[in-house]
Amino acid sequence: MSGSALDTPMMRQYLAVKAQHPDAIVFYRMGDFYEMFLRDAELAAPLLDIALTTRDRGKPDAVPMCGVPVHAADQYLARLAAQGLRVAICEQVEGAGATRRLVRREVVEVVTPGLVGDPDRLDAARELALCALCPGEELGMAVLDASTGELRATRAPRRAGEALPAAVRDELRRIEPRELLLPRGDAELAAALAHELPGAVRSEVELASYAPASAPAHPPGLARDARDAASRAASALLTYLAANQPFALAQVSQLRHYGLGDTMLLDAATRAHLELFRNGEDGTRERTLIERIDRTVTALGARRLSRWLAYPLLDPAAIAERQDAVAWLAERDRARARLRDALRPVRDLERLLAKAARPSAAPRDLAQLRASVEALPGVAESLAAGEESLAEDAPRAAALALPEPRPELAAFLREALVDEPPALPRGSRGANETGFIREGFHAELDALREAARKGREWIAGLEAAERERTGIAGLRIRHHPVHGYGIEISRAKQREVPGDYERRQTLANAERYTTPALREVEERVRGATARAAALERELLERVRREAIAHAAALGAAAEAVAAHDAFASRAEVARRDGWVRPRVDAGAALEIRGGRHPVVEPLLRARGESFVANDTRLDPATRQMIVLTGPNMSGKSTYLRQVAQIVLLAQMGSFVPAESASIGAVDRVFTRIGASDRLARGESTFMVEMRETAEILAQASSRSLLILDEIGRGTSTFDGLSIAWAVAEHLHDAPCGGARTLFATHYHELTDLPLEKSRVVNAHFEAREWGEQVLFLRRLVEGGASRSYGIQVARLAGLPDAVLARAREILRNLEGGELDERGRARIARGAAAADAPAAPAGAQLGLFEGRESQAAREVIESLRVLDAERTTPLEALSLIARWQARLREEGV
């Protein structure tokens, strides 16, 4: 409509851009700001905590608007992407000329949750995952980290009616994608993803994007005629990348296919329970296993180390190859120190390449890339120098492949860019934003700079000449960004102004003038400066393209640097803390002598305390399961995590905190530790516990390691004990058999399992009682424990004395077997056994049937299941001795 705030050339241009990107917030470039209008502004302003105003205030259809400075745009983009929003960046793609014509603008990039803008704002130790899923008889999955260009894909079979196979679900949870692509209209898959990964943004794409033949790029590993689900998922990713950030395609150098069974599977519960990447207290990286072993000096190495921990190996030969590299560096302190010093100048090559791939790449980005490329020869030389060089022992350290230097690229970047390029804002096109191309690199640029410099020198000399000619001592030559150069003379001297001066600008206390000669030189300076600026931008683009042409080679160098840094980090930890090389083989036994918890030990050391090491021996043939009992606070949970973390360290190729370790390769580590709920899914603590237990029983194999703590504790005592007993029996008797299991429990009744199950043994953590005090020895010994010392631990926690006294009284009543008229244990204050009515016939006894009955009941139960005909005299004598010891222990 006529006079409408929307009916202007600028708003018509904005609305046309918005129509092309209706699902994105449009950052519309206007000078030094990105402006947002209408619904975009109303949505973004509160999220970014910026002011919401209006354009054409006073009109009935005034347009809501807000804006952010261009120089700070990346932080605002990151905030919007983190909240699941898309942002289309609309730049001015031509300079503002002398005419008042509206400058042309185009969307040059779309930022999404999985395709971020500036990689500098990402966690250097973690990948930024964008995933695509391709449903069918098999479910294909592809993963792209656009900040590094890494693209990989896998697939898994789907059972009838199964939207998301368990293996893919676990892999998605391990990857933790920020954004998921799925075919438009697949409601079943969308619902499954919403349930399993509620934090990931789901974006629907057209089915046509899953066709490899029409993919926008075909890196090695993606054939045009591919039909498998993994390749189709990768095609969808590349199509999505081309539609939103087409410049990033140049960094995707290959598609790597991998199998979900190629490495150890770690489900979400296991990663959380073992605190591999986040601690259970505040969710940070502190006091986690990755923080403990990460002594890397580069971002590349930090990401590689995290990847290795997330994907432990299964092949003993591949594990040994990594161990060889760690051993080689651990044995050579000087070589390791030289390597780490040489690695430090290497910046994040992968993400620097990602920045260089962007049309908005700044000169400083390319200068940082240059510094990293120039540091590569030093990395190679660090392992070739000295008395012990890598070349002399290459077979034993084959994994330490040296990065290939790129001297031609380093020389080109050195010749092209100045040592310290100036900082330029995103999308700068101004004539004054120059000075990053080195003098001598381009003859025409040098000539233009010389012409501009001579003009400025002439103008600077004009001031003295005009003072002498006019006799006006206060005459000055000034520059205004709009009006240009002017001869400034105060109002008091206006009568002395020469007649050939032309008035240019009026100020409060002075006038500014120009002359034909000054105007002519100024035009030459301005033209030379503008042409020089345009030429510098052209040359910068040439430099950027030359760097991207080396993307594959630099990617390979980044791979080598990452591996070297990760190896050196593990060698540093092993050498400093006395870790040893474990033996990993294809056998089934697991034996750790003097094992220590990798995270807890240094924490205790910092407090001046020592860690008590313990042994572990599991063998599916003889000691498949250890039923672990003992007091609260005695160290059971620490020990359970310790064993699992040592196994993970061993199979990622690291040394381990122990005197020695021999580990039959584990295909999966399952854990059920701690209490948690999922209220958003309507699941109680006990439901979560049972779900995790069910998944373990369904997926564990004879090669698995199971870490189970307090199965059944979330329900009533009898129910919990029954479930725990049945789970233990199932693991022992399951057809697959052999899953090595640590089964911690406070149900002391489970110590009877060895009487029935030949491959179950008892062990407990020792404690000593001194009056009301309990001393935890932290030492694991064979045999079952008879007490949990819960009330003593409650006292240490600070429960009031009255509560503790009442608890002891109730415990005595429970253990004394006092029963009410319904046969339940009496806990009323002051109730005496002599006053209690006799239990009616058939009344159910409590779980604790009397102070002496606990030991007696164990002996009776043992007799009940004893096969007297097959028991040898020696075995009978041994049983009698054990029963006597048990009865004496209870004072019977």
N, C-alpha and C positions, 0 to 999 in steps of 0.2 A: 504494500500500500504506500501511497505517496506520504513522505514525511516519517515513515516508520523507521525506528532505530535499526531494524534488520535490513532495510532497503538502502544500503550503502555498498560501494564497491568492495570494501574490505570485508564486511559481514557476508556479502554474497560469496566471496572467495572462501571464507571460513566455512560457511554452510555446505559448500560443494565438497570441501575436504572432509567435513564431518559425515557427509552422506556416504563417502567411500569407506569410512571407518566407524560405523555406528556403535560398535561394541567397545570402543576405546575412548579414553580421555585424550583429547587433542591438545598438545602443547604447540600453540600457534606463535611463531617467532615474530616479535615486534621490537626491533632494535635490540636492546640489552635485556629484554624480558621474554619469557614464554607466557603467553596469556591463555587463559581458559574462559570459556563463555557458556552462558545458559546452564543446562543441567550439569555439564561437566564442572563448571565452577561451583555450583551448589554442592556437588558430591565431593570435590577435592578440597575445598577450603577447610572444612572441619578436620579432615583426615591429615592435612598438612599443617594445620594450626596457623593458617594465614587469613588475612582479612578478605571478606567478601564485599565487593562494592558493585557499582552499576556503571554501564556505559550509556551516554546520552541521558544523564539524570534529568528528570522532569518530564520526559516523554511518557505517555501511558504504557508503552511497551519497552521501557528501559531494560537493557540487557544485563543480567547478572554477570559479573566477571571477577577474576582474581588472577594473580600472576606470581611467578618466581623468577629470580635473577638467573640469567643464562649461566653465569660462572658457578652458581650453586645448584644447577639443575640435577646433577647426578644424585645428590643425596635425596632430593624429592622423588626422583624416579625410583630409587631403591625402596623408599617407604611405600609408594603406591604398589609396586610389584610385590612387596612382602605381604601386602593385604589382598593379593589375588587379583589386582586390576591390570588392565592393558593400557599402554600409553603410546599414542602415535605422535612422533616428533616431526612437526611441520616446519621446515627451515626456509629461509630466504635463499633462493638458489641463484640470485643475481644481485649485484650491488645497486644501491639507490642512485639513479642518475640525476642529471640536472632537471629533468622533467618531473612533473608531479604524477606520472603514471604509476599505478599500483605495481609494486615489484612482484615477480613471480615467486610462488612458494610451492613446495612439494613435500610430501611425507618421505623422509629418507630412512626412517627406521621405526619399527614398532617394538617396544619393550614389553615383555610379558613376564609372568612369574618364573618361567623357565628359560627366558632369553633376556638376561639383564643387560643394562647399559655398561657402566664402567666396572670392569673386573676388579679394580682396586678396592672396591667396597665389599668384596666377598671374603669369606673365611679362607685364608690361603691353604689351610690343611684339609679342606673338604671340597669335593666336586659339587658343581651345580647341575643337578640332573633334570633333564627333560625326557620323559618316556613316552613311547607310543606303543599301543597294544593292538594286535591284529587278531581278531577272533576267527575261529574255524575249527576244523577237526583238531588242529594244534593251535595253541595260543602263542603267537609270536610277540616278542617284546624287544624293542630297541631303545638304547639309552644314548643320549647326546649331552655332552658337557660343552656348550657353545663357548664357554670361556677358555677352553683349551683345544677344542676341535676334536676331542676323542669321541668316536662313534663305535658302539658295539651292539651286538644283537644275539638273541638266543630264542629258544622255543621249548614248549613243554606240551605233552599230550593232554587232551581234555576228555574226561569221562562224560558220559551222557548226562545232561542236566547240570553240568558243572560250569559255572561262569568263570571262575578264577581258580586254576589248579593251585594246590597248596604250595608247590615249589615256586611258582611265579609270585604268589602272595608273599612268601618269605623273602624272595629276592627283592620285591618292591619295598618291603619294610627295611631291608638292609640298605638299599640305595637311598631311600627317603626322597623321592622326586618332589620337586617344587610344583611341577605341572605334568598332567597326564593327557595324552591325546587318545581319543577313541572314536570309532566310526559314528557318524551322526545317526541317531535313532536307535542305538543299541541300548535299550533301557535295562536289560538284565545285567550287562557288564557295568553300566553306570551305577546301578544299585549296589553291586558287589564292591566296586571301588569306593563308593561313598561310605560303606560300612567298614571296610578294611583300612582305608587310608583317608580318613575324614579331613586331614589337614592339607591334602594336595588339591590344587585347582584342576578341575576337569574341563578340557576344551574339546568340543566336537569338531571333526574335520570330515570333509567329503570322502566317500568311499573311493572315488577316482584317484585320490592322492596316494593310495596304497599300491599303485601299479608301478613296478620297477621300470618298465619300458618308458614311461613318461616322467621319470624322476628328473629333477633339474640338474643333477650331477651323478656320475657313476664312478666313485672312487674304487680302487682295488678292493675286491671283496663283495661288490654289488654288481651282478651281471644284469644286463638289460632284460634277458629272458628268464630271470629267476622267478620261481613260483612259490618257494617256501615262505612260511609265515614270518620268519625272522627278517628276511630280505624285504618283504612287503611292509613290515613295521618300520624298517629303516628308510624306505622310500617315503613313507608318510612324514617322518621327521625331516628329511631333506626338503620335501615340498613345503612344509610349514616354515622351515628356516628361510627358504628362498622367498616366501611371501612376506616375511616380516623383517629379516635382516639378510638380504641377498649377499652382501659383501662377506659374510661369515662363511659362505660355502668354500672359499679359497683355502680355509684352514683345515677343512675336513680331508685328511690325506688318505684315509683308508677306513673300511668297515671290517671290524674284527668280530668273527663269530666265536661264541664260546658256549659250552654246555653247563647247565646248572649243576651237574654232578662232577665237573672237572675239579672243583675245590670243595673244601669242607663247608657244609651248609650251617649257618648260624641264624636261628630264628630270632624274632624280636625279643622274646622273653629271655633267651640266653644272653643276648647282648646287654639287656638291661640288668639282669641279675648279676652278671659278672662285671658290670661297670666298665665296659671296654672303652667307650667313648664319652659317656656322661655318667656322673655319679648320681646315686639315688637320693642325695640330700637336696641339692639345688639345681641339678641338671647341667652343671658346668663341666668343663674338661678337667678341673682340679681333682686330684686323687683318683684318677682313672689309669687304666693300664696304658693307654696311648700316651698320656702325659709322662708316665714313668719311663717309657722307652724312647721318647722323642727327644733326641739331642741333635736334630738336624739343624743345618745352618742355612738352608734354602727353602723357599716355599715348595719347590718341585720335590725335594726330599720328604718334606712333611706330608704332602699328599700321597706320595708313593708308600710311605710307611703306614699310613692309615689304610691304604688299599690292601697292603699285604696282611695287616691284622684282620681286616674284614673278610679276606678270602684266603684262609690258611690252605696249604697244599695237601694233597693226598699221596703224591708220588714220592717215595723215599729218595729216589735218585735226584729229583728236582730239589727236594729239601736239602740234600747233601751238597748240591751245587751252591746253594745260597750259603750254607754253613761254611763251605770252603772260603768264600769271599769274606765272611765275617771273621773267620779264624785268621786269614792272611793279614787282615788289617789289625786285629786284636794283638797279634804277635809282633807287630812292627809299630811301635809308638811314634817314631819319627816320621815314617811314611804316612801314618794316619794323620798326624798333626799337619804335615805339609798338604795333604789332600784337603783337609777341612779348611785350612787357610786359603787354598786356591779356590774352593767352592764358594766362599763367602761373597765375592763380588758378582757372582752369577745371580741375576735377578730372575723373576718368574718368566722364563722364556716363553712358555706356553701362553700365558695370559698377555704378555707383551705382544706376541704375535696376533692375538685376538684384538688388541687395541690397534695394532698397525693395520689390520684388515679393515678397520672402519674408515670411511671417507673423512670423518671428523678427527682422525688421528692427529695429535699435536706433535710438534717437533721434539718436545721433551720425551714423548713416548718412544720415538725412534732413537733418541740419544741414549735412553736406558737400554734399548735393545742393542745398540752399538756397544755399550759398556759390557754387556753380558757376552756378546760374540767375541769381543777382545779378550775376555777372561778365559775362554775355552782352551787355548793352548796351554795356559798355566795349569789347568786341571790335568791334562795329559802329562805335562812335564813333571808334576808333583809325584807321580808314581813311576816315572822313568829315571828320576834322579836318585842319588844316594847309593849306598852299598847294596841295598836290597831293593832291586827294581822289579816291577811287575813282569817285565820281559823274561827274567830269569826263572820265574815260577808261574808262567801263564797257565799251564795245565791245572794247577791246584787252585787257581782263582779265575776260572773261565768266565764267571759272571761279571767280572770287573772289566767289561769292554769299554775302552777309552772313547770319549766323545771326539768326533772328527772336527778339527778346527775349520773355520770358514774364513780364511785370510782375505779372499777377494771381497767378500761382503763387508768385513771389518774395515778394509781399506777404503771401499767406496763410501761407507757411512762416515768415516773419518774425514775424507775429502769433501763430502757434501755438507756436513753440519758443523756449526761452530761448537766449541767445547761446552758452553753452557747456554743452550737455546732459551730464549725468553718464554715465559708462560703465556699462552694464548687461550682465550676463552673458547668454548665449544662453538664451532661453526663460524669463526671469525673470518671476516672478509674485508676489514678496513685497511686503508692505505698505510696507516701508521703501524700496523701490526706486522712488522718485518724484522729482519736482522738475524734470521736463523740459518741462512745458507752462507757457507764459508766463502770469504773472498778468494778469488782465483778458481772457483769451481766452474763458473760460467762467464764467458767474456762479455756477452751483452749485458748481463746483470751488473757486472763490474763497471761497464761504461755508463749505465744509467745511474748507478750510485755516484760515480765520479761527477756526472753532470749535475746531479742534485746537490752534491757537496760543494761544488764550485759556485753554484747559484747562491747557496746559503752563505758561503764565505763573502760573495759580492754584496749580499744584503747586509751582512754584519759590518762590512767596511763602509757601506753607504752612510751609516749613522755618523761616523766621524767626519766624513766628507761634507754632509749636509750641515753639521754643526758649524764647521768652518765657513761654509758658503753663506749660511743665513745669519751667523752670529748668535744663534739661540742655543745657550749652553745646556738648557734642560731638554733639548730634543732627544727623543728616544724612538727606536724602531721596535714595535710590538707586533705580536702575532695573535690572531683570533681564529679559533677552529672553523668559524663560519665565514667571517669577512676577510680572512687572510692577513697579510702583512700591512701595517700602517705606520705612518710617521706621526707620532703622538706629540702634540704641542699644547701646553696649558692655555687656559682662557686668557691669562694675563699677557701672553705673548702673541695674541691673535693678529695684532696690527703688523707684526713683523713677518707674517707668513708670506713666502714668495708667491707670485702670481701664477706660476706653473703648477702649484699644488692643487690637487683635486680632493674635495672633501669626500671621505668614505664612511666615517662613523662618528656620531656625536656621543660623548660621555658626560658625566656629571660635571667634571672640572677640566675637561680637555676635549680637543677635537683630534680625530685621526684623518690623515691625508694619504694620498698615493700620488705617484708620478707615472708618466708613460714608461719611463725606463724601469721603475720598480715593478710596474704591472707586467711588463714583458718578461723580466727575469723571474718573477713569481710564477707566471704561467709555465715557464720552462721547468722550474723546480717542482711545481705541483704535477706537471705531466710526467716528468722523469720519476718522481716518487711513486705515482700511481702505477706507471708501467713496471717499475721495479717490484712493487708489491704484488702485482698480478703475476709477474714472472716468477717471483719467489714461491707463490702458491703453486704454480705449475711445476716448478722444480721439486717442491716438497711432495707433490703427487707422484712424480717420477721416482723419487727416493722411496716412497712408501711402496710402490709397485715392485721395485727391485727387491725390497725386503721380503715381500710376500712371495716373490718368485722362489725364494729359498725356504719356503715354509716346511717342505718335506724334510730337507736336510736339518733345519733347525729343530724340527720336531724330534728327529732321531737323536740329536745332541741333547735335547731336553730329557729324553728317556734315559740316556746314559748318565747325565748329571743327577737325575732323580735317584737312580739305582745306587750310584756311588755314595750319595749323601745318606741314603737309608742304610746301606751297609756300614758306613763309617759310624753312624749313630748307634747302631746295635753293638758294634765293636767297642765303642767308647763306654757304653754301659757295662758290657761284659768285662772289660779290662778294669774299670774302676770299682765295680762291685763284686768281683770274684765269681761271676757266673760261668757255667761250664757248658761244653758242647754236649747236647743230648744225642743219644743214638735212636734214630727213628727207622723202623724196619716194617716189613709186611707181616710180622707176627701178631699175636693177639695179647701178649702179656704187657703189663704196664708196671714198671718198678721205678720209684723215685726214692733215692736215699738222701736224707737231710734236706728235704724240700722246704723252701721258705716262700712266703707270700711276697710277690714282687713289689706291691704297693705299700703294704702295711710295714714291712721291715724297715724301709728308710724313714717312715714316720716315727716309728719307735726309736730308731737310732737318733733322730733329731731331739727326742725327749730324754736321751741318755739311757734308754732301756734296750735290752737285747731281745731278739726274736728267737723263740724256741723252735728249732727245726724238727720236722717229723718225717717219718718214712711212709711210703704207700706201696702196697703190692696187690695188684689185681691180676687175676689169671682166669679166663673163662673155664678152664679145665678144673681148677681147684678152689679158687677164691674169686668167684664171679662177683659176689656182693659182700660189702662190709656194712653191717648194721652198726651204726655209730650212735652211741649213747653217751651221756655225761651231763654235768651240770650246765645250767645257763651260764654264760660269760666264760666258759672254759676254753673256747676257741674253735668250736665245731664249724661255725659258718665261715670263719677265716680259712680253716683247713679245706673245706669243700671248694671254696673259690680258688684257693691256692693251687689245688690239683688241676682244676680245669684251666686256669691261666697258664700253668706250666706247659700243659699239653698244647694250648694254642700257640704259645711262644715257640715251642719246639717245631710245630708244623708250619709256622710262617718262616722258618729258617733261622731263628734266633738261638742264642745261648739262653740258659735258664738258671734261676737261682736255686741251686741244689749242689750236693756233693757229687752226685751222678744221677743220670736218668736214662732209662731205656724204655722206649714207647712204641708199642705196636700201633701203626697209623690208625687214627680215629676218623671215621667218616662224618660223624656228627657229634657235637657236644650238646646235650640237653640239660637244662637246669630248671628246677622248681624250688625257688628260694624266696622267702619273704612273703609279705602280705600286701595286697593291693586290690583295688576295686576299679571297675569301669562303669561309673554311675551313668555316664552319658549313653552307654549301651544297655543300661538296666541290669548290669551284672554285679552281684555282690562279691565280696572277697572270696568266699568259698566257691562261688561259681567260677571265678577266674582261676582259682587253684585247680578245680576239677577239669576245666577246659584245657589248661596247660598239661595236666597229667594225662588226659585222654589223648592229646596230640602226641605226647611222648610215647605212650603205649602203642599208638597206631603207626608211628614212623620210625621208632628205634630199630636198629638192626644189630646183628651180632658184632659189628665193628664199632658200635656207638659207645660213648661214655655218658653215663647218666649221673647227674648230681641232684639228689632229691632231699629236701629238708622239710621235715614236719608235714608230711603228707597226712591229710585228714584232720588237721588241727582246727579248721574253721567251722566244725560242727560239734555235736555232742560227743562225749568221751567214747561211748560204746560205738556210735556210728563211725567216728574217726578212726578208732582202733581197728574196726572191722575193715574199713577201706584200706588202711595202711597195710594190714596183714595180707589182704587179697592182692593188692598191687605188687607187693614184694614176691608173693608166690607166683604171680603171673610172669614177672620178669625172670624168675628162676626157671619156670616150666615152659615158657613160650616156645613154640616150634622153632623160631629162629635161634633162640637161646644165645647165651654168651655175652650179652650187653654188659659191659663192665659198669658196676653201679656202686655209688656211695649213698647209703640210705640213712640219713640222720633222723633221729626220732626221740621224743620224750615218752613214748609208749614203751615202758620197760618190758611189757609182755612180748615184744618182738624179739627180745633176746632168746626166746625159745625157738626161733626159726631154725637155727643150726641143728637142732635136734631132729628136724624133719627134712631139711633141705641141705644136701651134702656140700653145695658150693657156696653156702652162706657162712660167714664168720662174724664174730662180735669184736668190737673194739670200743674203747671209751677214752675220754680225756680225764686224767686224774685230778682229784681235788682232795684237800685235807681240811678237816674241821678242827677249830680251836675255840671251844666254847660257842659263842655266837658268831665267831668269825669263820670265813671259809677262804682257803688259800688255793688259787687256781694255778696248777703246775704247768698247764699248756702242753703236757706231754701225752702223746697217743700211745696206749698200751692195749694189748689183746684182752678180750673178755668184755662182758657187759657191765654197765653201771647200775647201781640199785637206787640211786637218789639223784634228784635234779637240783636241789638246794634253791628252789624258787623263792622261799621266804627270805633266805639270806641275801639273795640278789635284790629282792624288793627292799630290804633294809639299806643296802648300798645305794639304791636309787632314791632313798629319802622318804619312804612311806612313814606316816606317823607311828609312834610306838604303840598306841592303842590299837591301830589297825593290825600291826604285826603280831601283837599279843593275841588278839582275837583269831587271827589266821592260824597261829600255832595251836590254839585250843580246838579249832575246827579240824585241823589236820590230825590231831590226836584222836578226836572222835571218829574221823573217817578211818584212820588206820586201826583204831580199836574195834571197829566193826559194830558200833552201837546202832541198833535198828529201831525204827518206829513200828507202829502196828501194821504198816503196809510193807515192812521189810526194807525200808530205805534207811540209809545211814542218818543217824540223828546228829544234828549240829547245833541244837538249842543250847544257849549258854547255861553252864552248870549242870547239864544233864549227866547223870552218872549211869554207868552200865548196869549197876545193881538195881536201879529204879526203873530201868527200861522194861516194858512188857515184852514177854517172849514173842518172838516172831511167829506168826501163824504158819501152819503147815503149808508148804509150797511157796512161801514168800521168796521173792527174788533177793539174793544177796547183793550187796554193793560190790563195786569193782575191787575195793580193798576189803578183804574179809577178816582182818585182824592183824595185829602187829606181827605175830609169828606166822600167820597163815600165808603170807606172800611167798616166803621161801618154801614153806611146806607144799603150797599149791604147785610151785614150779617142779618140785621133786615128784609129786604125784602125777603131774602131767607128763613128765619125762618117763615115768614107769608105764603110764597108760599107752604110750606110743612105742615103747621098747619092744623090739622083736627078740624075745629071749632065746629062741631056737638058733638065731644066727649071730648072737653076741658071744664073742670069745671070752674066756676067763680073764684075759688081760684087759679087754675093753670093759668088762663088768667091774673089775677092780678100779679102773680109771673113773668110771661113772660114779661109783660109790664114794671115791675120794672127792670128786667134784661136788657131789651132793652134801657131803659132810662140811666141806668148806663153805658152801652156800648157806647151810643152816647155822653154822657158827657165826658167820658174818652178820646174820640177823639176830644172834643171841638166843637161838632156839636150843 
